[in-house]
Amino acid sequence: MNHKSINFNDKLDRFEKHWSPRVIAEMNDYQFKLVKIRGEFVWHSHTETDEVFIVLNGVMKIAFRDGVVHLKEGEMYVVPRGVEHKPMAEDECRVLLIEPRGIVNTGEAGGELTARNDVWV
Amino acid sequence: MNHKSINFNDKLDRFEKHWSPRVIAEMNDYQFKLVKIRGEFVWHSHTETDEVFIVLNGVMKIAFRDGVVHLKEGEMYVVPRGVEHKPMAEDECRVLLIEPRGIVNTGEAGGELTARNDVWV
């Protein structure tokens, strides 16, 4: 058995690309992904699952059709399944995402910000 | 819809008891729980699920029958299902646990450290 902890900063140092989640761990059929974000993402939703955002460093917003959530380091939010949302950050923000294996970052929306899925770091 | 973030420190300020996980959020059928630990827990396992530990503040160890994992702030570890483990911390350590709804903290072991399940904060 592997008795080594997973260090978020060590993993974050290994990639630069924004909006490109990297898998760092799995729990049952769920994945833990690190992502660096800056700017505005696309409006999208995930019809099959809730999605968790935990901010590790920086600040971000998640826009909804009826409001906005502000998140800073040490805060989390659960985006309910099927709810349209648009993550954004003025400066680079580092985030831990938790969602089932196989979820695509742009959900139903697609487009050029769609990242390759299941890339580990 | 609730557009408020969940702040780990705000939630941690609301309880003191060690080894007594408090639920702060749900994602599908999984729960996010905060727990303050100090001292040695009991050897136990969860036959039905993996279990995630994320250290928010302090340092802890997870002993296994064949080794030990050291965890500090900004680090996580996935305890595989069915593997006996024993969390411990010399000084108070604050941890985010992630596991399916309904999991009891002492798993198969039971005993006096068994906490009431599904207590929210």
gemmi code that builds the backbone of each chain (N, CA, C; Angstrom):
import gemmi

chains = {
    "A": [
        ("MET", (0.841, -1.203, 0.000), (0.000, 0.000, 0.000), (0.876, 1.252, 0.000)),
        ("ASN", (0.401, 2.278, -0.674), (1.130, 3.541, -0.752), (0.854, 4.387, 0.490)),
        ("HIS", (1.897, 4.643, 1.241), (1.716, 5.397, 2.487), (2.178, 6.835, 2.361)),
        ("LYS", (1.942, 7.427, 1.215), (2.375, 8.800, 1.005), (1.159, 9.718, 0.876)),
        ("SER", (1.223, 10.830, 1.563), (0.147, 11.813, 1.457), (0.189, 12.477, 0.079)),
        ("ILE", (-0.909, 13.095, -0.298), (-0.987, 13.883, -1.536), (-0.953, 15.351, -1.140)),
        ("ASN", (0.081, 16.042, -1.601), (0.262, 17.451, -1.232), (-0.258, 18.340, -2.369)),
        ("PHE", (-1.257, 19.185, -2.064), (-1.899, 19.986, -3.115), (-0.888, 20.904, -3.816)),
        ("ASN", (-0.054, 21.591, -3.048), (0.886, 22.532, -3.673), (1.916, 21.819, -4.553)),
        ("ASP", (2.391, 20.664, -4.090), (3.335, 19.908, -4.929), (2.700, 19.554, -6.269)),
        ("LYS", (1.446, 19.148, -6.216), (0.750, 18.777, -7.462), (0.486, 20.005, -8.329)),
        ("LEU", (0.110, 21.117, -7.681), (-0.200, 22.339, -8.442), (1.036, 22.882, -9.160)),
        ("ASP", (2.204, 22.643, -8.583), (3.444, 23.114, -9.209), (3.734, 22.411, -10.527)),
        ("ARG", (3.052, 21.319, -10.786), (3.406, 20.490, -11.941), (2.657, 20.825, -13.219)),
        ("PHE", (1.771, 21.818, -13.164), (1.086, 22.212, -14.408), (0.691, 23.684, -14.312)),
        ("GLU", (0.482, 24.293, -15.467), (0.187, 25.729, -15.522), (-1.155, 26.042, -16.169)),
        ("LYS", (-1.575, 25.201, -17.094), (-2.718, 25.528, -17.957), (-3.997, 25.781, -17.155)),
        ("HIS", (-4.662, 26.867, -17.478), (-5.919, 27.193, -16.809), (-7.087, 26.356, -17.358)),
        ("TRP", (-8.067, 26.153, -16.493), (-9.308, 25.440, -16.844), (-9.039, 24.012, -17.323)),
        ("SER", (-7.962, 23.427, -16.836), (-7.585, 22.085, -17.276), (-7.374, 21.185, -16.055)),
        ("PRO", (-8.450, 20.596, -15.554), (-8.381, 19.853, -14.292), (-7.461, 18.629, -14.382)),
        ("ARG", (-6.709, 18.398, -13.314), (-5.819, 17.237, -13.228), (-6.240, 16.376, -12.049)),
        ("VAL", (-6.406, 15.098, -12.291), (-6.837, 14.179, -11.244), (-5.668, 13.877, -10.310)),
        ("ILE", (-5.934, 13.927, -9.008), (-4.892, 13.596, -8.032), (-5.257, 12.394, -7.166)),
        ("ALA", (-6.520, 12.014, -7.130), (-6.922, 10.891, -6.271), (-8.316, 10.425, -6.649)),
        ("GLU", (-8.607, 9.177, -6.274), (-9.959, 8.636, -6.438), (-10.448, 8.046, -5.124)),
        ("MET", (-11.723, 8.260, -4.863), (-12.406, 7.672, -3.699), (-13.631, 6.962, -4.251)),
        ("ASN", (-13.652, 5.633, -4.200), (-14.717, 4.865, -4.847), (-14.795, 5.302, -6.316)),
        ("ASP", (-15.941, 5.740, -6.809), (-16.023, 6.160, -8.216), (-15.994, 7.690, -8.367)),
        ("TYR", (-15.438, 8.363, -7.375), (-15.300, 9.822, -7.426), (-13.838, 10.210, -7.643)),
        ("GLN", (-13.649, 11.376, -8.264), (-12.298, 11.876, -8.475), (-12.087, 13.224, -7.791)),
        ("PHE", (-10.870, 13.419, -7.321), (-10.394, 14.695, -6.778), (-9.485, 15.296, -7.833)),
        ("LYS", (-9.815, 16.531, -8.244), (-9.089, 17.173, -9.337), (-8.631, 18.559, -8.904)),
        ("LEU", (-7.390, 18.900, -9.238), (-6.914, 20.266, -9.045), (-7.075, 21.028, -10.344)),
        ("VAL", (-7.464, 22.296, -10.212), (-7.587, 23.134, -11.407), (-7.159, 24.561, -11.065)),
        ("LYS", (-6.433, 25.171, -11.999), (-6.104, 26.592, -11.885), (-7.032, 27.341, -12.830)),
        ("ILE", (-7.677, 28.357, -12.308), (-8.623, 29.092, -13.145), (-8.259, 30.573, -13.186)),
        ("ARG", (-8.540, 31.204, -14.294), (-8.433, 32.669, -14.408), (-9.292, 33.103, -15.580)),
        ("GLY", (-10.033, 34.191, -15.389), (-10.940, 34.655, -16.429), (-12.315, 34.037, -16.242)),
        ("GLU", (-13.062, 33.984, -17.332), (-14.435, 33.478, -17.253), (-14.554, 32.152, -17.990)),
        ("PHE", (-15.199, 31.203, -17.350), (-15.477, 29.924, -17.983), (-16.784, 30.049, -18.786)),
        ("VAL", (-17.275, 28.955, -19.320), (-18.538, 28.989, -20.065), (-19.697, 28.592, -19.142)),
        ("TRP", (-20.874, 29.111, -19.453), (-22.089, 28.623, -18.795), (-22.266, 27.150, -19.141)),
        ("HIS", (-22.514, 26.337, -18.125), (-22.737, 24.912, -18.378), (-23.429, 24.297, -17.168)),
        ("SER", (-23.867, 23.055, -17.337), (-24.419, 22.320, -16.200), (-24.046, 20.853, -16.350)),
        ("HIS", (-24.158, 20.143, -15.234), (-23.918, 18.699, -15.238), (-25.232, 18.040, -14.825)),
        ("THR", (-25.907, 17.434, -15.786), (-27.254, 16.934, -15.492), (-27.238, 15.724, -14.570)),
        ("GLU", (-26.089, 15.041, -14.484), (-26.047, 13.781, -13.750), (-25.467, 13.860, -12.349)),
        ("THR", (-24.965, 15.017, -11.934), (-24.284, 15.031, -10.640), (-24.138, 16.430, -10.048)),
        ("ASP", (-24.085, 16.473, -8.718), (-23.595, 17.656, -8.013), (-22.088, 17.786, -8.272)),
        ("GLU", (-21.551, 18.972, -7.978), (-20.113, 19.207, -8.182), (-19.612, 20.098, -7.041)),
        ("VAL", (-18.500, 19.686, -6.440), (-17.959, 20.449, -5.307), (-16.739, 21.270, -5.716)),
        ("PHE", (-16.737, 22.526, -5.276), (-15.595, 23.428, -5.424), (-15.044, 23.735, -4.032)),
        ("ILE", (-13.738, 23.518, -3.830), (-13.058, 23.939, -2.603), (-11.903, 24.847, -3.012)),
        ("VAL", (-11.905, 26.092, -2.531), (-10.835, 27.022, -2.915), (-9.622, 26.823, -2.005)),
        ("LEU", (-8.480, 26.535, -2.634), (-7.226, 26.311, -1.900), (-6.417, 27.592, -1.795)),
        ("ASN", (-6.539, 28.441, -2.807), (-5.739, 29.676, -2.850), (-6.396, 30.662, -3.804)),
        ("GLY", (-6.572, 31.909, -3.331), (-7.179, 32.925, -4.186), (-8.665, 33.069, -3.930)),
        ("VAL", (-9.299, 33.795, -4.846), (-10.745, 33.991, -4.749), (-11.382, 33.708, -6.109)),
        ("MET", (-12.622, 33.255, -6.068), (-13.363, 32.988, -7.305), (-14.827, 33.298, -7.087)),
        ("LYS", (-15.545, 33.330, -8.191), (-16.995, 33.468, -8.133), (-17.615, 32.351, -8.971)),
        ("ILE", (-18.795, 31.937, -8.562), (-19.596, 31.070, -9.416), (-20.899, 31.809, -9.689)),
        ("ALA", (-21.091, 32.161, -10.955), (-22.333, 32.838, -11.335), (-23.419, 31.805, -11.596)),
        ("PHE", (-24.631, 32.133, -11.146), (-25.817, 31.351, -11.455), (-26.802, 32.277, -12.156)),
        ("ARG", (-27.820, 31.715, -12.755), (-28.792, 32.551, -13.463), (-29.521, 33.479, -12.495)),
        ("ASP", (-29.537, 33.112, -11.204), (-30.273, 33.915, -10.218), (-29.392, 34.443, -9.091)),
        ("GLY", (-28.073, 34.553, -9.335), (-27.218, 35.073, -8.269), (-25.775, 34.664, -8.449)),
        ("VAL", (-24.970, 34.926, -7.431), (-23.548, 34.600, -7.518), (-23.045, 34.168, -6.140)),
        ("VAL", (-22.108, 33.225, -6.136), (-21.456, 32.805, -4.908), (-20.007, 33.262, -4.945)),
        ("HIS", (-19.555, 33.881, -3.867), (-18.157, 34.281, -3.731), (-17.443, 33.245, -2.868)),
        ("LEU", (-16.289, 32.815, -3.315), (-15.528, 31.788, -2.596), (-14.093, 32.236, -2.409)),
        ("LYS", (-13.588, 32.051, -1.192), (-12.168, 32.320, -0.948), (-11.534, 31.102, -0.287)),
        ("GLU", (-10.230, 31.205, -0.066), (-9.483, 30.104, 0.544), (-10.191, 29.583, 1.792)),
        ("GLY", (-10.314, 28.265, 1.894), (-10.962, 27.677, 3.059), (-12.470, 27.657, 2.969)),
        ("GLU", (-12.978, 27.817, 1.750), (-14.432, 27.779, 1.563), (-14.792, 26.794, 0.451)),
        ("MET", (-15.979, 26.229, 0.579), (-16.462, 25.289, -0.431), (-17.902, 25.616, -0.833)),
        ("TYR", (-18.287, 25.034, -1.956), (-19.665, 25.183, -2.422), (-20.040, 23.945, -3.234)),
        ("VAL", (-21.300, 23.540, -3.091), (-21.797, 22.398, -3.856), (-22.755, 22.923, -4.922)),
        ("VAL", (-22.364, 22.811, -6.177), (-23.263, 23.181, -7.270), (-24.211, 22.005, -7.504)),
        ("PRO", (-25.513, 22.227, -7.319), (-26.458, 21.116, -7.481), (-26.525, 20.631, -8.935)),
        ("ARG", (-26.830, 19.372, -9.084), (-26.934, 18.800, -10.438), (-27.957, 19.572, -11.264)),
        ("GLY", (-27.614, 19.765, -12.515), (-28.546, 20.359, -13.445), (-28.632, 21.874, -13.404)),
        ("VAL", (-27.907, 22.498, -12.482), (-27.993, 23.949, -12.346), (-26.903, 24.616, -13.190)),
        ("GLU", (-27.334, 25.513, -14.065), (-26.369, 26.234, -14.902), (-25.471, 27.113, -14.049)),
        ("HIS", (-24.187, 27.056, -14.326), (-23.247, 27.882, -13.569), (-22.066, 28.265, -14.449)),
        ("LYS", (-21.377, 29.309, -14.007), (-20.249, 29.854, -14.757), (-19.167, 30.287, -13.761)),
        ("PRO", (-18.134, 29.468, -13.592), (-17.037, 29.852, -12.691), (-16.206, 30.975, -13.299)),
        ("MET", (-15.658, 31.822, -12.449), (-14.791, 32.907, -12.923), (-13.861, 33.375, -11.814)),
        ("ALA", (-12.722, 33.960, -12.224), (-11.746, 34.492, -11.269), (-10.966, 35.597, -11.951)),
        ("GLU", (-10.845, 36.739, -11.279), (-10.068, 37.843, -11.879), (-8.588, 37.497, -11.917)),
        ("ASP", (-8.067, 37.016, -10.788), (-6.673, 36.560, -10.739), (-6.671, 35.044, -10.612)),
        ("GLU", (-5.520, 34.443, -10.829), (-5.471, 32.986, -10.761), (-5.966, 32.492, -9.406)),
        ("CYS", (-6.802, 31.489, -9.460), (-7.359, 30.864, -8.259), (-7.145, 29.358, -8.381)),
        ("ARG", (-6.775, 28.731, -7.265), (-6.489, 27.295, -7.271), (-7.576, 26.558, -6.523)),
        ("VAL", (-8.132, 25.563, -7.175), (-9.367, 24.951, -6.711), (-9.237, 23.434, -6.699)),
        ("LEU", (-9.848, 22.822, -5.687), (-10.014, 21.372, -5.644), (-11.453, 21.061, -6.047)),
        ("LEU", (-11.601, 20.269, -7.104), (-12.923, 19.838, -7.574), (-13.160, 18.395, -7.152)),
        ("ILE", (-14.389, 18.095, -6.778), (-14.741, 16.711, -6.462), (-16.021, 16.365, -7.192)),
        ("GLU", (-15.973, 15.285, -7.961), (-17.128, 14.868, -8.763), (-16.894, 13.436, -9.224)),
        ("PRO", (-17.928, 12.772, -9.710), (-17.748, 11.390, -10.147), (-16.766, 11.291, -11.322)),
        ("ARG", (-16.102, 10.148, -11.413), (-15.226, 9.865, -12.538), (-16.023, 10.024, -13.846)),
        ("GLY", (-15.392, 10.640, -14.855), (-16.015, 10.710, -16.170), (-16.721, 12.012, -16.477)),
        ("ILE", (-16.759, 12.923, -15.510), (-17.440, 14.200, -15.740), (-16.549, 15.137, -16.561)),
        ("VAL", (-17.128, 15.709, -17.614), (-16.398, 16.638, -18.478), (-16.587, 18.060, -17.957)),
        ("ASN", (-15.512, 18.856, -17.998), (-15.541, 20.164, -17.337), (-16.597, 21.119, -17.884)),
        ("THR", (-16.882, 21.035, -19.170), (-17.871, 21.950, -19.739), (-19.288, 21.359, -19.753)),
        ("GLY", (-19.448, 20.173, -19.180), (-20.781, 19.580, -19.052), (-21.492, 19.461, -20.382)),
        ("GLU", (-22.704, 20.005, -20.427), (-23.548, 19.934, -21.624), (-23.158, 20.959, -22.675)),
        ("ALA", (-22.289, 21.904, -22.313), (-22.045, 23.044, -23.201), (-21.011, 22.760, -24.283)),
        ("GLY", (-19.955, 22.014, -23.948), (-18.872, 21.784, -24.901), (-18.129, 23.062, -25.218)),
        ("GLY", (-17.440, 23.097, -26.381), (-16.703, 24.291, -26.788), (-15.214, 24.166, -26.538)),
        ("GLU", (-14.502, 25.242, -26.854), (-13.043, 25.178, -26.888), (-12.395, 25.033, -25.513)),
        ("LEU", (-13.130, 25.334, -24.452), (-12.559, 25.168, -23.113), (-12.743, 23.740, -22.574)),
        ("THR", (-13.356, 22.879, -23.366), (-13.511, 21.491, -22.948), (-12.139, 20.844, -22.807)),
        ("ALA", (-11.846, 20.361, -21.611), (-10.526, 19.783, -21.328), (-10.557, 18.278, -21.551)),
        ("ARG", (-9.397, 17.712, -21.829), (-9.284, 16.270, -21.901), (-9.593, 15.727, -20.512)),
        ("ASN", (-10.359, 14.663, -20.456), (-10.809, 14.133, -19.184), (-9.815, 13.117, -18.632)),
        ("ASP", (-9.834, 12.943, -17.321), (-9.072, 11.878, -16.655), (-7.559, 12.013, -16.858)),
        ("VAL", (-7.063, 13.254, -16.875), (-5.612, 13.479, -16.938), (-5.091, 13.596, -15.510)),
        ("TRP", (-4.165, 12.711, -15.144), (-3.620, 12.705, -13.784), (-2.365, 13.565, -13.697)),
        ("VAL", (-2.079, 14.059, -12.524), (-0.829, 14.776, -12.295), (-0.170, 14.171, -11.060)),
    ],
    "B": [
        ("MET", (-32.398, 29.169, -4.431), (-31.135, 28.462, -4.186), (-30.269, 29.256, -3.218)),
        ("ASN", (-29.537, 28.529, -2.368), (-28.650, 29.159, -1.387), (-27.326, 29.549, -2.045)),
        ("HIS", (-27.052, 30.849, -2.072), (-25.836, 31.318, -2.735), (-24.757, 31.710, -1.745)),
        ("LYS", (-24.632, 30.942, -0.672), (-23.633, 31.242, 0.348), (-22.576, 30.138, 0.384)),
        ("SER", (-21.330, 30.560, 0.419), (-20.246, 29.593, 0.543), (-20.253, 28.972, 1.935)),
        ("ILE", (-19.587, 27.843, 2.079), (-19.399, 27.193, 3.374), (-17.963, 27.449, 3.807)),
        ("ASN", (-17.815, 28.148, 4.939), (-16.483, 28.510, 5.427), (-16.043, 27.522, 6.517)),
        ("PHE", (-14.939, 26.821, 6.258), (-14.509, 25.771, 7.191), (-14.250, 26.332, 8.597)),
        ("ASN", (-13.551, 27.457, 8.700), (-13.229, 27.991, 10.032), (-14.479, 28.438, 10.784)),
        ("ASP", (-15.423, 29.044, 10.070), (-16.679, 29.428, 10.724), (-17.380, 28.206, 11.315)),
        ("LYS", (-17.397, 27.132, 10.555), (-18.057, 25.908, 11.038), (-17.274, 25.280, 12.192)),
        ("LEU", (-15.945, 25.304, 12.090), (-15.115, 24.687, 13.146), (-15.246, 25.421, 14.473)),
        ("ASP", (-15.523, 26.720, 14.400), (-15.692, 27.510, 15.628), (-16.940, 27.105, 16.412)),
        ("ARG", (-17.825, 26.351, 15.789), (-19.124, 26.072, 16.409), (-19.165, 24.795, 17.255)),
        ("PHE", (-18.053, 24.073, 17.314), (-18.041, 22.886, 18.179), (-16.620, 22.633, 18.659)),
        ("GLU", (-16.514, 21.882, 19.766), (-15.197, 21.646, 20.374), (-14.844, 20.172, 20.461)),
        ("LYS", (-15.851, 19.338, 20.599), (-15.618, 17.936, 20.947), (-14.734, 17.216, 19.923)),
        ("HIS", (-13.761, 16.494, 20.418), (-12.877, 15.731, 19.545), (-13.532, 14.425, 19.079)),
        ("TRP", (-13.091, 13.988, 17.900), (-13.542, 12.709, 17.320), (-15.050, 12.683, 17.108)),
        ("SER", (-15.640, 13.841, 16.876), (-17.090, 13.928, 16.722), (-17.426, 14.684, 15.428)),
        ("PRO", (-17.450, 13.981, 14.300), (-17.593, 14.634, 12.991), (-18.932, 15.350, 12.849)),
        ("ARG", (-18.885, 16.534, 12.230), (-20.088, 17.324, 11.967), (-20.228, 17.511, 10.463)),
        ("VAL", (-21.411, 17.232, 9.965), (-21.668, 17.344, 8.528), (-21.834, 18.808, 8.144)),
        ("ILE", (-21.179, 19.218, 7.067), (-21.332, 20.605, 6.594), (-21.926, 20.678, 5.183)),
        ("ALA", (-21.917, 19.573, 4.445), (-22.435, 19.617, 3.079), (-22.643, 18.201, 2.556)),
        ("GLU", (-23.499, 18.112, 1.540), (-23.691, 16.843, 0.835), (-23.525, 17.038, -0.660)),
        ("MET", (-22.903, 16.051, -1.293), (-22.759, 16.006, -2.752), (-23.288, 14.653, -3.188)),
        ("ASN", (-24.404, 14.637, -3.889), (-25.069, 13.370, -4.204), (-25.281, 12.599, -2.896)),
        ("ASP", (-24.814, 11.352, -2.782), (-25.007, 10.616, -1.534), (-23.747, 10.599, -0.660)),
        ("TYR", (-22.904, 11.597, -0.856), (-21.691, 11.720, -0.042), (-21.822, 12.898, 0.921)),
        ("GLN", (-21.112, 12.788, 2.039), (-21.113, 13.878, 3.003), (-19.711, 14.425, 3.240)),
        ("PHE", (-19.653, 15.730, 3.480), (-18.440, 16.431, 3.888), (-18.578, 16.729, 5.374)),
        ("LYS", (-17.593, 16.273, 6.154), (-17.674, 16.395, 7.604), (-16.403, 17.036, 8.133)),
        ("LEU", (-16.573, 17.952, 9.075), (-15.426, 18.501, 9.794), (-15.256, 17.739, 11.094)),
        ("VAL", (-13.995, 17.484, 11.450), (-13.731, 16.830, 12.727), (-12.446, 17.400, 13.326)),
        ("LYS", (-12.491, 17.581, 14.654), (-11.297, 17.968, 15.406), (-10.783, 16.714, 16.101)),
        ("ILE", (-9.526, 16.438, 15.928), (-8.989, 15.219, 16.539), (-7.809, 15.563, 17.437)),
        ("ARG", (-7.641, 14.766, 18.493), (-6.442, 14.850, 19.334), (-6.334, 13.543, 20.103)),
        ("GLY", (-5.120, 13.016, 20.179), (-4.908, 11.729, 20.833), (-4.997, 10.605, 19.808)),
        ("GLU", (-5.320, 9.411, 20.299), (-5.363, 8.237, 19.422), (-6.791, 7.738, 19.284)),
        ("PHE", (-7.179, 7.487, 18.063), (-8.491, 6.901, 17.808), (-8.374, 5.372, 17.946)),
        ("VAL", (-9.419, 4.662, 17.622), (-9.378, 3.190, 17.687), (-9.046, 2.614, 16.312)),
        ("TRP", (-8.428, 1.443, 16.302), (-8.259, 0.706, 15.052), (-9.631, 0.343, 14.505)),
        ("HIS", (-9.851, 0.614, 13.232), (-11.136, 0.244, 12.635), (-10.994, 0.213, 11.113)),
        ("SER", (-12.041, -0.265, 10.462), (-12.071, -0.215, 8.994), (-13.506, 0.000, 8.546)),
        ("HIS", (-13.639, 0.432, 7.286), (-14.958, 0.611, 6.676), (-15.012, -0.344, 5.488)),
        ("THR", (-15.769, -1.423, 5.647), (-15.728, -2.469, 4.622), (-16.409, -2.044, 3.330)),
        ("GLU", (-17.252, -1.002, 3.414), (-18.070, -0.653, 2.253), (-17.567, 0.541, 1.457)),
        ("THR", (-16.523, 1.222, 1.912), (-16.145, 2.454, 1.212), (-14.719, 2.908, 1.508)),
        ("ASP", (-14.129, 3.608, 0.533), (-12.933, 4.408, 0.780), (-13.322, 5.591, 1.660)),
        ("GLU", (-12.307, 6.230, 2.251), (-12.561, 7.391, 3.116), (-11.443, 8.412, 2.887)),
        ("VAL", (-11.831, 9.665, 2.686), (-10.845, 10.714, 2.411), (-10.613, 11.603, 3.631)),
        ("PHE", (-9.344, 11.849, 3.922), (-8.912, 12.796, 4.958), (-8.211, 13.962, 4.273)),
        ("ILE", (-8.659, 15.191, 4.561), (-7.954, 16.390, 4.102), (-7.630, 17.223, 5.351)),
        ("VAL", (-6.345, 17.485, 5.580), (-5.974, 18.255, 6.769), (-6.087, 19.749, 6.474)),
        ("LEU", (-6.882, 20.434, 7.309), (-7.099, 21.880, 7.156), (-6.156, 22.677, 8.040)),
        ("ASN", (-5.798, 22.098, 9.179), (-4.952, 22.811, 10.142), (-4.314, 21.795, 11.084)),
        ("GLY", (-2.989, 21.881, 11.277), (-2.304, 20.962, 12.173), (-1.682, 19.793, 11.435)),
        ("VAL", (-1.274, 18.817, 12.212), (-0.679, 17.606, 11.629), (-1.317, 16.380, 12.261)),
        ("MET", (-1.381, 15.295, 11.489), (-1.929, 14.045, 12.007), (-1.186, 12.872, 11.374)),
        ("LYS", (-1.439, 11.722, 11.935), (-0.911, 10.495, 11.353), (-2.063, 9.515, 11.182)),
        ("ILE", (-1.963, 8.674, 10.185), (-2.875, 7.539, 10.079), (-2.008, 6.288, 10.106)),
        ("ALA", (-2.178, 5.505, 11.175), (-1.415, 4.263, 11.278), (-2.150, 3.161, 10.533)),
        ("PHE", (-1.370, 2.336, 9.827), (-1.866, 1.121, 9.187), (-1.093, -0.056, 9.759)),
        ("ARG", (-1.560, -1.250, 9.524), (-0.879, -2.426, 10.072), (0.520, -2.558, 9.477)),
        ("ASP", (0.732, -1.947, 8.314), (2.035, -2.081, 7.641), (2.725, -0.735, 7.410)),
        ("GLY", (2.388, 0.274, 8.191), (3.077, 1.554, 8.006), (2.270, 2.713, 8.530)),
        ("VAL", (2.705, 3.924, 8.217), (2.027, 5.105, 8.713), (2.079, 6.209, 7.657)),
        ("VAL", (1.019, 7.009, 7.583), (0.989, 8.183, 6.708), (1.001, 9.439, 7.561)),
        ("HIS", (1.877, 10.367, 7.230), (1.919, 11.662, 7.903), (1.192, 12.673, 7.032)),
        ("LEU", (0.330, 13.457, 7.639), (-0.468, 14.436, 6.905), (-0.378, 15.797, 7.571)),
        ("LYS", (-0.166, 16.824, 6.758), (-0.188, 18.185, 7.298), (-1.145, 19.038, 6.461)),
        ("GLU", (-1.301, 20.292, 6.892), (-2.205, 21.210, 6.201), (-1.942, 21.208, 4.691)),
        ("GLY", (-3.022, 21.105, 3.927), (-2.878, 21.104, 2.469), (-2.541, 19.738, 1.895)),
        ("GLU", (-2.774, 18.708, 2.688), (-2.503, 17.348, 2.212), (-3.729, 16.464, 2.423)),
        ("MET", (-3.862, 15.453, 1.567), (-4.979, 14.524, 1.682), (-4.497, 13.087, 1.549)),
        ("TYR", (-5.362, 12.180, 1.948), (-5.067, 10.758, 1.808), (-6.390, 10.012, 1.664)),
        ("VAL", (-6.373, 8.976, 0.825), (-7.549, 8.135, 0.651), (-7.284, 6.790, 1.325)),
        ("VAL", (-8.004, 6.513, 2.398), (-7.905, 5.199, 3.042), (-8.780, 4.230, 2.253)),
        ("PRO", (-8.177, 3.185, 1.689), (-8.974, 2.259, 0.874), (-9.982, 1.475, 1.704)),
        ("ARG", (-11.054, 1.090, 1.084), (-12.097, 0.344, 1.796), (-11.506, -0.938, 2.399)),
        ("GLY", (-11.958, -1.252, 3.592), (-11.566, -2.512, 4.213), (-10.210, -2.517, 4.882)),
        ("VAL", (-9.469, -1.424, 4.779), (-8.120, -1.391, 5.351), (-8.172, -0.839, 6.779)),
        ("GLU", (-7.650, -1.616, 7.715), (-7.616, -1.165, 9.109), (-6.718, 0.045, 9.255)),
        ("HIS", (-7.207, 1.025, 9.974), (-6.422, 2.233, 10.185), (-6.760, 2.837, 11.543)),
        ("LYS", (-5.842, 3.695, 12.002), (-5.978, 4.324, 13.313), (-5.471, 5.756, 13.219)),
        ("PRO", (-6.381, 6.734, 13.119), (-5.965, 8.143, 13.071), (-5.442, 8.590, 14.436)),
        ("MET", (-4.497, 9.508, 14.417), (-3.970, 10.058, 15.674), (-3.344, 11.425, 15.435)),
        ("ALA", (-3.302, 12.226, 16.526), (-2.697, 13.554, 16.440), (-2.216, 13.942, 17.829)),
        ("GLU", (-0.975, 14.403, 17.930), (-0.456, 14.807, 19.256), (-1.164, 16.066, 19.726)),
        ("ASP", (-1.247, 17.057, 18.845), (-1.986, 18.281, 19.161), (-3.255, 18.301, 18.314)),
        ("GLU", (-4.170, 19.191, 18.677), (-5.424, 19.233, 17.930), (-5.172, 19.450, 16.441)),
        ("CYS", (-5.836, 18.663, 15.650), (-5.742, 18.772, 14.198), (-7.160, 18.848, 13.641)),
        ("ARG", (-7.349, 19.695, 12.638), (-8.671, 19.912, 12.058), (-8.712, 19.321, 10.663)),
        ("VAL", (-9.710, 18.485, 10.443), (-9.730, 17.625, 9.272), (-11.080, 17.698, 8.570)),
        ("LEU", (-11.034, 17.648, 7.240), (-12.237, 17.488, 6.431), (-12.307, 16.033, 5.980)),
        ("LEU", (-13.391, 15.360, 6.343), (-13.626, 13.973, 5.942), (-14.649, 13.938, 4.820)),
        ("ILE", (-14.442, 13.032, 3.874), (-15.427, 12.847, 2.812), (-15.696, 11.358, 2.671)),
        ("GLU", (-16.962, 11.005, 2.747), (-17.359, 9.598, 2.678), (-18.863, 9.538, 2.421)),
        ("PRO", (-19.372, 8.367, 2.053), (-20.812, 8.281, 1.781), (-21.637, 8.572, 3.037)),
        ("ARG", (-22.842, 9.062, 2.827), (-23.781, 9.271, 3.926), (-23.973, 7.951, 4.684)),
        ("GLY", (-24.026, 8.042, 5.999), (-24.348, 6.853, 6.788), (-23.162, 6.112, 7.370)),
        ("ILE", (-21.945, 6.569, 7.055), (-20.755, 5.884, 7.570), (-20.511, 6.280, 9.028)),
        ("VAL", (-20.300, 5.287, 9.878), (-20.041, 5.518, 11.302), (-18.534, 5.641, 11.516)),
        ("ASN", (-18.143, 6.579, 12.400), (-16.717, 6.912, 12.513), (-15.838, 5.745, 12.941)),
        ("THR", (-16.364, 4.860, 13.781), (-15.554, 3.743, 14.243), (-15.711, 2.485, 13.383)),
        ("GLY", (-16.460, 2.608, 12.294), (-16.584, 1.502, 11.351), (-17.045, 0.221, 12.000)),
        ("GLU", (-16.280, -0.851, 11.801), (-16.623, -2.172, 12.336), (-16.282, -2.311, 13.813)),
        ("ALA", (-15.531, -1.357, 14.352), (-14.967, -1.545, 15.695), (-15.942, -1.169, 16.817)),
        ("GLY", (-16.724, -0.121, 16.625), (-17.604, 0.339, 17.705), (-16.807, 0.891, 18.877)),
        ("GLY", (-17.441, 0.900, 20.055), (-16.739, 1.373, 21.256), (-17.143, 2.784, 21.638)),
        ("GLU", (-16.519, 3.286, 22.699), (-16.967, 4.537, 23.316), (-16.692, 5.767, 22.454)),
        ("LEU", (-15.789, 5.653, 21.487), (-15.528, 6.797, 20.619), (-16.502, 6.865, 19.433)),
        ("THR", (-17.428, 5.937, 19.373), (-18.425, 5.968, 18.306), (-19.293, 7.219, 18.450)),
        ("ALA", (-19.286, 8.051, 17.419), (-20.028, 9.320, 17.472), (-21.419, 9.142, 16.879)),
        ("ARG", (-22.325, 9.996, 17.312), (-23.638, 10.034, 16.694), (-23.466, 10.442, 15.235)),
        ("ASN", (-24.162, 9.767, 14.367), (-23.970, 9.988, 12.939), (-24.900, 11.103, 12.432)),
        ("ASP", (-24.500, 11.733, 11.324), (-25.348, 12.689, 10.626), (-25.714, 13.906, 11.480)),
        ("VAL", (-24.774, 14.363, 12.299), (-24.964, 15.604, 13.059), (-24.400, 16.760, 12.237)),
        ("TRP", (-25.249, 17.721, 11.923), (-24.837, 18.866, 11.113), (-24.379, 20.029, 11.978)),
        ("VAL", (-23.528, 20.844, 11.434), (-23.139, 22.061, 12.117), (-23.293, 23.213, 11.141)),
    ],
}
model = gemmi.Model(1)
for chain_id, residues in chains.items():
    chain = gemmi.Chain(chain_id)
    for i, (resn, *xyz) in enumerate(residues, 1):
        res = gemmi.Residue()
        res.name, res.seqid = resn, gemmi.SeqId(i, " ")
        for name, pos in zip(("N", "CA", "C"), xyz):
            atom = gemmi.Atom()
            atom.name, atom.element = name, gemmi.Element(name[0])
            atom.pos, atom.b_iso = gemmi.Position(*pos), 0.0
            res.add_atom(atom)
        chain.add_residue(res)
    model.add_chain(chain)
structure = gemmi.Structure()
structure.add_model(model)
structure.setup_entities()
